[in-house]
Amino acid sequence: MATVHLMTQHRPLAGGEAVVEADGATVGQIIDDLDRRFPGLGDALRAGSSAGIDGEIHAEPEFVQVQPDTVVYFVAPLTGG
């Protein structure tokens, strides 16, 4: 299972947890797994979160492939130009 680190604003939706484990072959599937366990968390994560996946930031992480030992950090959306 992937290790997932949640932003402070998402933790209340996950029972206060800062780090959880989730299953999936893509970040989108991980979000789906988290939403099954913590209803509402999936919508919050999809509403503008970027993700650091094994040290690489992805502004649109939904279809990024992951492995069981992947570490995912959900972070505030990237901005700039």
C-alpha positions as CSV (number, residue, x, y, z in Angstrom):
1,M,0.0,0.0,0.0
2,A,1.1,3.5,-0.7
3,T,1.9,5.9,2.1
4,V,-0.2,9.1,1.8
5,H,0.6,12.3,3.7
6,L,-2.4,14.7,3.9
7,M,-2.4,18.5,4.2
8,T,-3.7,20.0,7.4
9,Q,-7.1,21.0,5.9
10,H,-7.7,17.4,4.8
11,R,-7.0,15.8,8.1
12,P,-10.4,16.4,9.7
13,L,-11.9,14.4,6.8
14,A,-9.6,11.5,7.6
15,G,-10.3,11.3,11.3
16,G,-7.5,13.6,12.2
17,E,-4.8,11.4,10.6
18,A,-1.8,13.0,8.9
19,V,-0.5,9.9,7.3
20,V,-2.6,7.0,6.0
21,E,-2.0,4.0,3.7
22,A,-4.1,3.5,0.6
23,D,-4.3,1.0,-2.3
24,G,-4.3,1.7,-6.0
25,A,-2.2,1.6,-9.2
26,T,-2.7,5.3,-9.9
27,V,-3.1,8.4,-7.7
28,G,-6.7,8.5,-8.8
29,Q,-7.3,5.0,-7.5
30,I,-5.6,5.9,-4.2
31,I,-8.0,8.9,-3.9
32,D,-10.9,6.5,-4.6
33,D,-9.7,4.2,-1.9
34,L,-9.4,7.0,0.6
35,D,-12.8,8.3,-0.3
36,R,-14.4,4.9,0.4
37,R,-12.8,4.9,3.8
38,F,-13.2,8.6,4.5
39,P,-16.3,9.9,2.6
40,G,-15.7,13.4,1.3
41,L,-11.9,13.2,1.3
42,G,-11.8,12.3,-2.4
43,D,-13.7,15.4,-3.5
44,A,-11.4,17.5,-1.3
45,L,-8.3,16.0,-2.8
46,R,-9.5,16.4,-6.3
47,A,-10.5,20.0,-5.8
48,G,-7.1,21.5,-6.5
49,S,-4.5,19.4,-4.8
50,S,-1.1,18.8,-6.4
51,A,0.9,15.7,-5.3
52,G,4.5,15.0,-4.6
53,I,5.0,11.4,-5.7
54,D,8.3,9.8,-4.7
55,G,9.9,13.3,-4.7
56,E,8.4,14.6,-8.0
57,I,5.6,17.2,-8.0
58,H,2.6,16.6,-10.3
59,A,0.1,19.4,-10.7
60,E,-2.5,17.0,-12.1
61,P,-1.6,13.6,-10.5
62,E,-4.8,11.6,-11.2
63,F,-3.3,9.3,-13.8
64,V,0.2,9.0,-12.4
65,Q,1.2,5.4,-11.9
66,V,2.2,4.3,-8.4
67,Q,3.8,1.3,-6.8
68,P,2.9,-0.3,-3.4
69,D,5.9,1.4,-1.8
70,T,5.1,4.9,-3.3
71,V,5.0,7.9,-1.0
72,V,2.4,10.5,-1.9
73,Y,2.3,14.0,-0.4
74,F,-0.9,16.0,-1.2
75,V,0.1,19.7,-1.4
76,A,-1.6,23.0,-2.2
77,P,-2.0,23.7,-5.9
78,L,1.0,25.0,-7.8
79,T,0.7,28.5,-9.2
80,G,2.9,30.7,-11.1
81,G,3.8,31.5,-14.7
